[in-house]
Amino acid sequence: MSHRIGYLVGSLSSDSINRVLAKALVRLAPEGLELTEIPIRDLPLYNRDDEQNPVPAVSELKQSIEGSDGLLFISPEYNRSIPAPLKNAIDWGSRPWGQNSFARKPTGIIGASTGAIGTAVMQASMRSVLSFLDAPQLNAPEAYISFKPEVYGENGEVKDAGTEKFLRHYMEEYEAFVERVLSSTLPGHMGDSDPDSMH
Ligand SMILES: Cc1cc2nc3c(=O)[nH]c(=O)nc-3n(C[C@H](O)[C@H](O)[C@H](O)COP(=O)(O)O)c2cc1C
């Protein structure tokens, strides 16, 4: 069965290494995953005043998240945390209260950095945020990418066999995780509890 996966890139830079990584992941994903970007560039800064009458970019964001079977976050680390554009998108998607678009969506977090620890601290922050949003997360493998420009082509070609194998494996494990989460939340299963009972 095919699954629609929305991915969010946490960088707005035109030469983003995380966008290169996203292209590589799209190339290496198993056939059963249909990956589509959920854009975050045009979102205004989150403001509670606008929750009830949001601009179209916000409504489209929420629809795209809700219409996805799973979500993948591909993001840099900024000052040891989540980049503001990505956190802003998450804040919009989580609101209004009781209409959290992320609830129960199987998620994966991966990121590339020019530094040695490959976005590990950002990913730890993301896990805390996604836990609060009731979004199940792929725990293993973890994917901390210390970006080597010579390894990637412009269109996401991966020139190093070991890196290609790792990224392919990551996407296969993510697919298996999405299937596990979706099958455990089928109607009638114990996992299908009343979402309102959480709050
Ligand atoms: C504001 C800012 C903060 C950064 N903070 C970190 C950091 O905490 N850890 C890290 O490994 N790299 C950090 N970097 C370097 C990024 O890894 C590097 O700029 C990378 O290319 C960003 O990803 P992108 O190309 O997808 O935008 C920072 C860069 C910027 C612009």
The ligand as an ORCA input file, in Angstrom:
! r2SCAN-3c Opt
* xyz 0 1
  C      21.678     31.129     12.784
  C      22.509     29.888     12.618
  C      22.752     29.083     13.701
  C      23.475     27.892     13.552
  N      23.603     27.071     14.610
  C      24.134     25.833     14.429
  C      24.095     24.890     15.481
  O      23.607     25.120     16.565
  N      24.605     23.647     15.236
  C      25.152     23.334     14.027
  O      25.619     22.202     13.867
  N      25.221     24.213     13.015
  C      24.711     25.459     13.181
  N      24.710     26.353     12.157
  C      25.389     26.002     10.901
  C      24.452     25.183     10.016
  O      24.690     23.818     10.247
  C      24.732     25.499      8.527
  O      24.548     26.880      8.292
  C      23.846     24.707      7.613
  O      24.228     24.924      6.271
  C      22.368     25.101      7.802
  O      21.542     24.250      7.033
  P      20.887     24.743      5.676
  O      22.040     24.879      4.669
  O      19.959     23.644      5.291
  O      20.243     26.061      5.901
  C      24.017     27.556     12.294
  C      23.787     28.406     11.217
  C      23.050     29.539     11.360
  C      22.777     30.427     10.160
*
